[in-house]
């Protein structure tokens, strides 16, 4: 795992992500990381762990398969907002 990937794991939810803004670099780091936003282990190339992914509405889950630069960043940001709403 790269140093950038561990930084993604340790970084708290940023205001920019909560506002729906995820950069290409941040999106790449999410997909490289082996940790979900919740702290659980996840597979690299996946945005979330199985549990968090399963909590998302189908529309958001489907949009997470869009490529970086083709809507993934917005789908990820929307998913983070939804998971924050669910988890409180």
N, CA, C and O atoms as CSV, one atom per row, in Angstrom:
chain,resi,resn,atom,element,x,y,z
A,1,UNK,N,N,0.849,-1.172,0.000
A,1,UNK,CA,C,0.000,0.000,0.000
A,1,UNK,C,C,0.892,1.231,0.000
A,1,UNK,O,O,1.910,1.266,0.691
A,2,UNK,N,N,0.514,2.233,-0.768
A,2,UNK,CA,C,1.308,3.454,-0.855
A,2,UNK,C,C,1.008,4.366,0.328
A,2,UNK,O,O,0.014,4.193,1.033
A,3,UNK,N,N,1.887,5.337,0.528
A,3,UNK,CA,C,1.683,6.299,1.617
A,3,UNK,C,C,0.391,7.074,1.407
A,3,UNK,O,O,-0.305,7.398,2.370
A,4,UNK,N,N,0.064,7.375,0.142
A,4,UNK,CA,C,-1.165,8.096,-0.150
A,4,UNK,C,C,-2.402,7.311,0.246
A,4,UNK,O,O,-3.385,7.887,0.713
A,5,UNK,N,N,-2.357,5.996,0.061
A,5,UNK,CA,C,-3.505,5.167,0.403
A,5,UNK,C,C,-3.753,5.180,1.907
A,5,UNK,O,O,-4.902,5.240,2.344
A,6,UNK,N,N,-2.691,5.124,2.697
A,6,UNK,CA,C,-2.897,5.154,4.140
A,6,UNK,C,C,-3.397,6.520,4.582
A,6,UNK,O,O,-4.119,6.619,5.574
A,7,UNK,N,N,-3.031,7.570,3.868
A,7,UNK,CA,C,-3.532,8.903,4.194
A,7,UNK,C,C,-5.035,8.972,3.966
A,7,UNK,O,O,-5.745,9.637,4.720
A,8,UNK,N,N,-5.529,8.291,2.929
A,8,UNK,CA,C,-6.965,8.262,2.674
A,8,UNK,C,C,-7.674,7.611,3.853
A,8,UNK,O,O,-8.713,8.092,4.305
A,9,UNK,N,N,-7.117,6.529,4.341
A,9,UNK,CA,C,-7.724,5.781,5.437
A,9,UNK,C,C,-7.809,6.640,6.695
A,9,UNK,O,O,-8.813,6.586,7.406
A,10,UNK,N,N,-6.792,7.418,6.978
A,10,UNK,CA,C,-6.720,8.168,8.228
A,10,UNK,C,C,-7.441,9.508,8.153
A,10,UNK,O,O,-7.736,10.107,9.187
A,11,UNK,N,N,-7.725,9.980,6.963
A,11,UNK,CA,C,-8.296,11.310,6.792
A,11,UNK,C,C,-9.781,11.316,7.148
A,11,UNK,O,O,-10.527,10.467,6.658
A,12,UNK,N,N,-10.228,12.249,7.985
A,12,UNK,CA,C,-11.654,12.341,8.279
A,12,UNK,C,C,-12.413,12.868,7.066
A,12,UNK,O,O,-11.817,13.407,6.133
A,13,UNK,N,N,-13.710,12.709,7.089
A,13,UNK,CA,C,-14.550,13.210,6.009
A,13,UNK,C,C,-14.301,14.701,5.834
A,13,UNK,O,O,-14.471,15.486,6.767
A,14,UNK,N,N,-13.899,15.077,4.637
A,14,UNK,CA,C,-13.605,16.488,4.398
A,14,UNK,C,C,-14.885,17.240,4.054
A,14,UNK,O,O,-15.858,16.656,3.577
A,15,UNK,N,N,-14.865,18.510,4.297
A,15,UNK,CA,C,-16.017,19.349,3.947
A,15,UNK,C,C,-16.235,19.355,2.443
A,15,UNK,O,O,-17.370,19.441,1.974
A,16,UNK,N,N,-15.139,19.264,1.682
A,16,UNK,CA,C,-15.275,19.261,0.223
A,16,UNK,C,C,-16.014,18.019,-0.254
A,16,UNK,O,O,-16.862,18.107,-1.142
A,17,UNK,N,N,-15.700,16.860,0.326
A,17,UNK,CA,C,-16.400,15.635,-0.063
A,17,UNK,C,C,-17.864,15.742,0.336
A,17,UNK,O,O,-18.748,15.376,-0.438
A,18,UNK,N,N,-18.123,16.240,1.532
A,18,UNK,CA,C,-19.502,16.407,1.989
A,18,UNK,C,C,-20.273,17.374,1.094
A,18,UNK,O,O,-21.496,17.286,0.990
A,19,UNK,N,N,-19.562,18.289,0.453
A,19,UNK,CA,C,-20.194,19.235,-0.465
A,19,UNK,C,C,-20.288,18.672,-1.878
A,19,UNK,O,O,-20.763,19.355,-2.785
A,20,UNK,N,N,-19.841,17.436,-2.072
A,20,UNK,CA,C,-19.949,16.805,-3.383
A,20,UNK,C,C,-18.764,17.021,-4.285
A,20,UNK,O,O,-18.876,16.842,-5.498
A,21,UNK,N,N,-17.616,17.406,-3.724
A,21,UNK,CA,C,-16.428,17.678,-4.528
A,21,UNK,C,C,-15.345,16.653,-4.194
A,21,UNK,O,O,-14.852,16.610,-3.066
A,22,UNK,N,N,-14.979,15.833,-5.173
A,22,UNK,CA,C,-13.896,14.865,-5.031
A,22,UNK,C,C,-12.993,15.044,-6.243
A,22,UNK,O,O,-13.462,14.988,-7.379
A,23,UNK,N,N,-11.716,15.258,-6.014
A,23,UNK,CA,C,-10.791,15.423,-7.134
A,23,UNK,C,C,-10.441,14.069,-7.739
A,23,UNK,O,O,-10.676,13.025,-7.132
A,24,UNK,N,N,-9.886,14.101,-8.927
A,24,UNK,CA,C,-9.437,12.876,-9.594
A,24,UNK,C,C,-8.418,12.151,-8.712
A,24,UNK,O,O,-8.471,10.930,-8.565
A,25,UNK,N,N,-7.491,12.913,-8.130
A,25,UNK,CA,C,-6.471,12.313,-7.269
A,25,UNK,C,C,-7.103,11.642,-6.049
A,25,UNK,O,O,-6.735,10.521,-5.699
A,26,UNK,N,N,-8.045,12.318,-5.407
A,26,UNK,CA,C,-8.728,11.727,-4.250
A,26,UNK,C,C,-9.467,10.452,-4.646
A,26,UNK,O,O,-9.454,9.470,-3.903
A,27,UNK,N,N,-10.106,10.463,-5.802
A,27,UNK,CA,C,-10.816,9.275,-6.281
A,27,UNK,C,C,-9.844,8.124,-6.501
A,27,UNK,O,O,-10.141,6.982,-6.151
A,28,UNK,N,N,-8.691,8.417,-7.076
A,28,UNK,CA,C,-7.685,7.376,-7.287
A,28,UNK,C,C,-7.215,6.809,-5.954
A,28,UNK,O,O,-7.033,5.599,-5.826
A,29,UNK,N,N,-7.018,7.666,-4.966
A,29,UNK,CA,C,-6.562,7.215,-3.653
A,29,UNK,C,C,-7.611,6.335,-2.968
A,29,UNK,O,O,-7.265,5.357,-2.305
A,30,UNK,N,N,-8.880,6.679,-3.128
A,30,UNK,CA,C,-9.959,5.857,-2.568
A,30,UNK,C,C,-9.894,4.455,-3.157
A,30,UNK,O,O,-10.029,3.467,-2.436
A,31,UNK,N,N,-9.689,4.369,-4.461
A,31,UNK,CA,C,-9.687,3.068,-5.131
A,31,UNK,C,C,-8.410,2.274,-4.877
A,31,UNK,O,O,-8.411,1.052,-5.022
A,32,UNK,N,N,-7.333,2.937,-4.505
A,32,UNK,CA,C,-6.080,2.253,-4.166
A,32,UNK,C,C,-6.135,1.714,-2.736
A,32,UNK,O,O,-5.574,0.659,-2.439
A,33,UNK,N,N,-6.806,2.439,-1.867
A,33,UNK,CA,C,-6.828,2.115,-0.440
A,33,UNK,C,C,-7.438,0.742,-0.164
A,33,UNK,O,O,-8.285,0.262,-0.918
A,34,UNK,N,N,-6.994,0.121,0.928
A,34,UNK,CA,C,-7.586,-1.143,1.367
A,34,UNK,C,C,-8.507,-0.926,2.569
A,34,UNK,O,O,-8.901,-1.884,3.233
A,35,UNK,N,N,-8.848,0.333,2.846
A,35,UNK,CA,C,-9.737,0.665,3.962
A,35,UNK,C,C,-10.912,1.491,3.473
A,35,UNK,O,O,-10.761,2.403,2.659
A,36,UNK,N,N,-12.069,1.156,3.980
A,36,UNK,CA,C,-13.293,1.889,3.688
A,36,UNK,C,C,-13.323,3.161,4.533
A,36,UNK,O,O,-12.560,3.306,5.489
A,37,UNK,N,N,-14.190,4.053,4.176
A,37,UNK,CA,C,-14.394,5.278,4.941
A,37,UNK,C,C,-14.742,4.966,6.402
A,37,UNK,O,O,-14.376,5.721,7.302
A,38,UNK,N,N,-15.444,3.859,6.634
A,38,UNK,CA,C,-15.846,3.474,7.999
A,38,UNK,C,C,-14.696,2.864,8.791
A,38,UNK,O,O,-14.811,2.676,10.002
A,39,UNK,N,N,-13.583,2.552,8.119
A,39,UNK,CA,C,-12.434,1.953,8.777
A,39,UNK,C,C,-12.303,0.459,8.551
A,39,UNK,O,O,-11.265,-0.126,8.861
A,40,UNK,N,N,-13.340,-0.164,8.015
A,40,UNK,CA,C,-13.296,-1.603,7.741
A,40,UNK,C,C,-12.411,-1.883,6.528
A,40,UNK,O,O,-12.166,-1.007,5.699
A,41,UNK,N,N,-11.945,-3.114,6.448
A,41,UNK,CA,C,-11.146,-3.523,5.293
A,41,UNK,C,C,-12.039,-3.597,4.058
A,41,UNK,O,O,-13.198,-4.005,4.139
A,42,UNK,N,N,-11.488,-3.202,2.926
A,42,UNK,CA,C,-12.190,-3.311,1.649
A,42,UNK,C,C,-11.201,-3.766,0.596
A,42,UNK,O,O,-9.988,-3.704,0.796
A,43,UNK,N,N,-11.719,-4.215,-0.504
A,43,UNK,CA,C,-10.853,-4.626,-1.604
A,43,UNK,C,C,-10.382,-3.394,-2.371
A,43,UNK,O,O,-11.170,-2.484,-2.630
A,44,UNK,N,N,-9.112,-3.360,-2.731
A,44,UNK,CA,C,-8.665,-2.295,-3.628
A,44,UNK,C,C,-9.501,-2.335,-4.908
A,44,UNK,O,O,-9.986,-3.393,-5.309
A,45,UNK,N,N,-9.659,-1.203,-5.527
A,45,UNK,CA,C,-10.483,-0.989,-6.725
A,45,UNK,C,C,-11.970,-0.909,-6.398
A,45,UNK,O,O,-12.789,-0.727,-7.299
A,46,UNK,N,N,-12.324,-1.039,-5.137
A,46,UNK,CA,C,-13.707,-0.857,-4.690
A,46,UNK,C,C,-13.762,0.419,-3.864
A,46,UNK,O,O,-12.801,0.764,-3.176
A,47,UNK,N,N,-14.895,1.121,-3.936
A,47,UNK,CA,C,-15.029,2.381,-3.211
A,47,UNK,C,C,-15.294,2.168,-1.721
A,47,UNK,O,O,-14.844,2.960,-0.894
A,48,UNK,N,N,-16.022,1.101,-1.374
A,48,UNK,CA,C,-16.455,0.880,0.002
A,48,UNK,C,C,-16.351,-0.596,0.372
A,48,UNK,O,O,-16.197,-1.457,-0.495
A,49,UNK,N,N,-16.438,-0.872,1.661
A,49,UNK,CA,C,-16.517,-2.259,2.128
A,49,UNK,C,C,-17.894,-2.810,1.746
A,49,UNK,O,O,-18.790,-2.064,1.350
A,50,UNK,N,N,-18.038,-4.111,1.873
A,50,UNK,CA,C,-19.295,-4.765,1.499
A,50,UNK,C,C,-20.473,-4.216,2.293
A,50,UNK,O,O,-21.552,-4.018,1.735
A,51,UNK,N,N,-20.283,-3.968,3.582
A,51,UNK,CA,C,-21.368,-3.476,4.423
A,51,UNK,C,C,-21.831,-2.085,3.985
A,51,UNK,O,O,-23.026,-1.868,3.780
A,52,UNK,N,N,-20.905,-1.153,3.842
A,52,UNK,CA,C,-21.281,0.209,3.443
A,52,UNK,C,C,-21.895,0.216,2.044
A,52,UNK,O,O,-22.891,0.897,1.799
A,53,UNK,N,N,-21.301,-0.537,1.142
A,53,UNK,CA,C,-21.830,-0.621,-0.223
A,53,UNK,C,C,-23.280,-1.113,-0.197
A,53,UNK,O,O,-24.128,-0.585,-0.917
A,54,UNK,N,N,-23.562,-2.113,0.624
A,54,UNK,CA,C,-24.906,-2.669,0.705
A,54,UNK,C,C,-25.932,-1.717,1.296
A,54,UNK,O,O,-27.129,-1.884,1.062
A,55,UNK,N,N,-25.493,-0.731,2.051
A,55,UNK,CA,C,-26.406,0.254,2.634
A,55,UNK,C,C,-26.843,1.318,1.632
A,55,UNK,O,O,-27.828,2.020,1.859
A,56,UNK,N,N,-26.124,1.436,0.540
A,56,UNK,CA,C,-26.414,2.483,-0.442
A,56,UNK,C,C,-27.603,2.109,-1.324
A,56,UNK,O,O,-27.815,0.931,-1.611
A,57,UNK,N,N,-28.378,3.106,-1.753
A,57,UNK,CA,C,-29.453,2.843,-2.709
A,57,UNK,C,C,-28.868,2.325,-4.032
A,57,UNK,O,O,-27.734,2.646,-4.388
A,58,UNK,N,N,-29.645,1.534,-4.739
A,58,UNK,CA,C,-29.179,0.905,-5.982
A,58,UNK,C,C,-28.627,1.920,-6.979
A,58,UNK,O,O,-27.619,1.654,-7.633
A,59,UNK,N,N,-29.264,3.062,-7.103
A,59,UNK,CA,C,-28.795,4.068,-8.057
A,59,UNK,C,C,-27.382,4.540,-7.760
A,59,UNK,O,O,-26.567,4.685,-8.672
A,60,UNK,N,N,-27.089,4.780,-6.494
A,60,UNK,CA,C,-25.736,5.195,-6.108
A,60,UNK,C,C,-24.747,4.057,-6.312
A,60,UNK,O,O,-23.637,4.274,-6.799
A,61,UNK,N,N,-25.145,2.842,-5.940
A,61,UNK,CA,C,-24.253,1.692,-6.146
A,61,UNK,C,C,-23.880,1.562,-7.619
A,61,UNK,O,O,-22.712,1.352,-7.947
A,62,UNK,N,N,-24.844,1.684,-8.490
A,62,UNK,CA,C,-24.576,1.559,-9.929
A,62,UNK,C,C,-23.641,2.650,-10.428
A,62,UNK,O,O,-22.765,2.389,-11.254
A,63,UNK,N,N,-23.821,3.865,-9.935
A,63,UNK,CA,C,-22.984,4.978,-10.399
A,63,UNK,C,C,-21.539,4.858,-9.929
A,63,UNK,O,O,-20.655,5.495,-10.501
A,64,UNK,N,N,-21.281,4.053,-8.898
A,64,UNK,CA,C,-19.901,3.848,-8.442
A,64,UNK,C,C,-19.073,3.069,-9.461
A,64,UNK,O,O,-17.850,3.007,-9.341
A,65,UNK,N,N,-19.718,2.480,-10.451
A,65,UNK,CA,C,-18.992,1.762,-11.503
A,65,UNK,C,C,-18.603,2.673,-12.663
A,65,UNK,O,O,-17.936,2.232,-13.599
A,66,UNK,N,N,-19.011,3.930,-12.612
A,66,UNK,CA,C,-18.572,4.890,-13.628
A,66,UNK,C,C,-17.080,5.129,-13.433
A,66,UNK,O,O,-16.593,5.113,-12.303
A,67,UNK,N,N,-16.383,5.342,-14.478
A,67,UNK,CA,C,-14.943,5.561,-14.378
A,67,UNK,C,C,-14.598,6.919,-13.791
A,67,UNK,O,O,-15.419,7.836,-13.761
A,68,UNK,N,N,-13.365,7.020,-13.328
A,68,UNK,CA,C,-12.857,8.310,-12.863
A,68,UNK,C,C,-12.863,9.253,-14.061
A,68,UNK,O,O,-12.376,8.908,-15.137
A,69,UNK,N,N,-13.408,10.418,-13.869
A,69,UNK,CA,C,-13.550,11.382,-14.951
A,69,UNK,C,C,-14.859,11.229,-15.710
A,69,UNK,O,O,-15.188,12.057,-16.560
A,70,UNK,N,N,-15.605,10.172,-15.407
A,70,UNK,CA,C,-16.890,9.915,-16.071
A,70,UNK,C,C,-18.056,9.854,-15.094
A,70,UNK,O,O,-19.116,9.322,-15.422
A,71,UNK,N,N,-17.864,10.392,-13.902
A,71,UNK,CA,C,-18.942,10.441,-12.926
A,71,UNK,C,C,-18.659,9.736,-11.614
A,71,UNK,O,O,-19.440,9.860,-10.671
A,72,UNK,N,N,-17.547,8.988,-11.531
A,72,UNK,CA,C,-17.241,8.293,-10.277
A,72,UNK,C,C,-17.088,9.274,-9.122
A,72,UNK,O,O,-17.584,9.024,-8.023
A,73,UNK,N,N,-16.409,10.381,-9.364
A,73,UNK,CA,C,-16.144,11.340,-8.293
A,73,UNK,C,C,-17.443,11.838,-7.666
A,73,UNK,O,O,-17.557,11.914,-6.443
A,74,UNK,N,N,-18.416,12.174,-8.500
A,74,UNK,CA,C,-19.703,12.654,-8.007
A,74,UNK,C,C,-20.466,11.534,-7.304
A,74,UNK,O,O,-21.110,11.764,-6.281
A,75,UNK,N,N,-20.392,10.315,-7.858
A,75,UNK,CA,C,-21.068,9.173,-7.235
A,75,UNK,C,C,-20.465,8.871,-5.866
A,75,UNK,O,O,-21.189,8.579,-4.915
A,76,UNK,N,N,-19.151,8.940,-5.771
A,76,UNK,CA,C,-18.487,8.679,-4.494
A,76,UNK,C,C,-18.888,9.740,-3.471
A,76,UNK,O,O,-19.235,9.409,-2.337
A,77,UNK,N,N,-18.842,10.999,-3.862
A,77,UNK,CA,C,-19.211,12.081,-2.941
A,77,UNK,C,C,-20.656,11.925,-2.480
A,77,UNK,O,O,-20.950,12.094,-1.297
A,78,UNK,N,N,-21.551,11.607,-3.396
A,78,UNK,CA,C,-22.950,11.386,-3.031
A,78,UNK,C,C,-23.115,10.203,-2.096
A,78,UNK,O,O,-23.950,10.231,-1.192
A,79,UNK,N,N,-22.326,9.170,-2.310
A,79,UNK,CA,C,-22.371,7.982,-1.456
A,79,UNK,C,C,-21.880,8.296,-0.050
A,79,UNK,O,O,-22.441,7.810,0.931
A,80,UNK,N,N,-20.838,9.105,0.046
A,80,UNK,CA,C,-20.314,9.503,1.357
A,80,UNK,C,C,-21.377,10.284,2.126
A,80,UNK,O,O,-21.587,10.047,3.315
A,81,UNK,N,N,-22.036,11.203,1.453
A,81,UNK,CA,C,-23.094,11.983,2.098
A,81,UNK,C,C,-24.210,11.051,2.570
A,81,UNK,O,O,-24.711,11.201,3.685
A,82,UNK,N,N,-24.599,10.097,1.735
A,82,UNK,CA,C,-25.657,9.150,2.101
A,82,UNK,C,C,-25.245,8.284,3.294
A,82,UNK,O,O,-26.045,8.064,4.204
A,83,UNK,N,N,-24.016,7.798,3.295
A,83,UNK,CA,C,-23.547,6.974,4.415
A,83,UNK,C,C,-23.460,7.783,5.708
A,83,UNK,O,O,-23.762,7.263,6.782
A,84,UNK,N,N,-23.055,9.039,5.616
A,84,UNK,CA,C,-23.038,9.904,6.798
A,84,UNK,C,C,-24.454,10.093,7.333
A,84,UNK,O,O,-24.668,10.116,8.545
A,85,UNK,N,N,-25.416,10.227,6.426
A,85,UNK,CA,C,-26.818,10.375,6.832
A,85,UNK,C,C,-27.304,9.099,7.531
A,85,UNK,O,O,-27.977,9.170,8.559
A,86,UNK,N,N,-26.963,7.942,6.974
A,86,UNK,CA,C,-27.392,6.659,7.537
A,86,UNK,C,C,-26.758,6.419,8.905
A,86,UNK,O,O,-27.436,6.033,9.857
A,87,UNK,N,N,-25.455,6.651,8.987
A,87,UNK,CA,C,-24.723,6.365,10.226
A,87,UNK,C,C,-24.871,7.459,11.276
A,87,UNK,O,O,-24.588,7.250,12.456
A,88,UNK,N,N,-25.319,8.631,10.824
A,88,UNK,CA,C,-25.511,9.740,11.760
A,88,UNK,C,C,-24.269,10.342,12.154
A,88,UNK,O,O,-24.265,11.290,12.939
